[in-house]
Amino acid sequence: MPYSIEDKKKAGTRLKRIKGQVEALERAVEAGTECRLLLQQIAAMRGAAGGLMAEVLEIHLRETLESDEERKTLPAENDQMEGIMKILRAYLK
């Protein structure tokens, strides 16, 4: 769970974006929009949800696996965790 103010703000922003996409999709379905356009919107929602999942997963992994000292360093300085997250982000797209 995002605990820091910055992490909560990022998660909240992503959730608002996803909510807007869901509402737009609902309106498009009710308006009878053609399938290819609906599929585009669904793919965008899936990407946004994957981005949120990657963010929360990274927070969880860092809190669970990193020591307090490792968490104090900049994320770019922790090559092992950054490598793991790069792989996970690729699979969550």
C-alpha positions as a Python dict, from the first residue, in 0.01 Angstrom:
ca = {
    (1, 'M'): (0, 0, 0),
    (2, 'P'): (135, 343, -83),
    (3, 'Y'): (224, 513, 246),
    (4, 'S'): (421, 821, 151),
    (5, 'I'): (239, 1135, 42),
    (6, 'E'): (412, 1125, -295),
    (7, 'D'): (319, 758, -355),
    (8, 'K'): (-43, 821, -254),
    (9, 'K'): (-62, 1119, -487),
    (10, 'K'): (76, 918, -781),
    (11, 'A'): (-165, 630, -714),
    (12, 'G'): (-457, 872, -679),
    (13, 'T'): (-370, 1038, -1009),
    (14, 'R'): (-358, 702, -1186),
    (15, 'L'): (-690, 599, -1031),
    (16, 'K'): (-858, 921, -1145),
    (17, 'R'): (-727, 860, -1497),
    (18, 'I'): (-861, 504, -1494),
    (19, 'K'): (-1197, 624, -1360),
    (20, 'G'): (-1219, 878, -1643),
    (21, 'Q'): (-1138, 609, -1897),
    (22, 'V'): (-1405, 377, -1756),
    (23, 'E'): (-1665, 654, -1768),
    (24, 'A'): (-1569, 740, -2127),
    (25, 'L'): (-1596, 373, -2224),
    (26, 'E'): (-1939, 349, -2063),
    (27, 'R'): (-2057, 652, -2262),
    (28, 'A'): (-1909, 510, -2582),
    (29, 'V'): (-2087, 176, -2535),
    (30, 'E'): (-2418, 349, -2470),
    (31, 'A'): (-2366, 567, -2779),
    (32, 'G'): (-2310, 260, -2996),
    (33, 'T'): (-1947, 334, -3080),
    (34, 'E'): (-1789, 85, -3318),
    (35, 'C'): (-1593, -206, -3174),
    (36, 'R'): (-1247, -103, -3293),
    (37, 'L'): (-1275, 225, -3102),
    (38, 'L'): (-1405, 46, -2793),
    (39, 'L'): (-1112, -194, -2811),
    (40, 'Q'): (-873, 102, -2824),
    (41, 'Q'): (-1027, 245, -2508),
    (42, 'I'): (-1016, -92, -2334),
    (43, 'A'): (-649, -132, -2423),
    (44, 'A'): (-576, 213, -2278),
    (45, 'M'): (-757, 117, -1956),
    (46, 'R'): (-562, -208, -1935),
    (47, 'G'): (-237, -14, -1977),
    (48, 'A'): (-334, 232, -1706),
    (49, 'A'): (-427, -51, -1468),
    (50, 'G'): (-97, -224, -1546),
    (51, 'G'): (89, 97, -1467),
    (52, 'L'): (-89, 126, -1133),
    (53, 'M'): (-16, -238, -1057),
    (54, 'A'): (353, -188, -1137),
    (55, 'E'): (372, 116, -908),
    (56, 'V'): (206, -56, -613),
    (57, 'L'): (411, -372, -670),
    (58, 'E'): (733, -172, -671),
    (59, 'I'): (635, 0, -345),
    (60, 'H'): (551, -337, -191),
    (61, 'L'): (876, -501, -305),
    (62, 'R'): (1087, -212, -184),
    (63, 'E'): (915, -213, 157),
    (64, 'T'): (936, -590, 189),
    (65, 'L'): (1280, -670, 47),
    (66, 'E'): (1496, -363, 100),
    (67, 'S'): (1660, -270, 426),
    (68, 'D'): (1601, 76, 576),
    (69, 'E'): (1943, 185, 454),
    (70, 'E'): (1876, 66, 99),
    (71, 'R'): (1544, 254, 93),
    (72, 'K'): (1724, 578, 177),
    (73, 'T'): (1934, 559, -141),
    (74, 'L'): (1803, 687, -471),
    (75, 'P'): (1611, 424, -673),
    (76, 'A'): (1864, 446, -956),
    (77, 'E'): (2138, 347, -712),
    (78, 'N'): (1971, 15, -636),
    (79, 'D'): (2051, -169, -960),
    (80, 'Q'): (1915, -507, -850),
    (81, 'M'): (1569, -379, -758),
    (82, 'E'): (1561, -155, -1064),
    (83, 'G'): (1639, -456, -1285),
    (84, 'I'): (1358, -657, -1129),
    (85, 'M'): (1111, -372, -1177),
    (86, 'K'): (1215, -324, -1540),
    (87, 'I'): (1129, -688, -1610),
    (88, 'L'): (799, -669, -1421),
    (89, 'R'): (693, -347, -1597),
    (90, 'A'): (756, -515, -1933),
    (91, 'Y'): (527, -805, -1839),
    (92, 'L'): (256, -578, -1697),
    (93, 'K'): (216, -373, -2017),
}
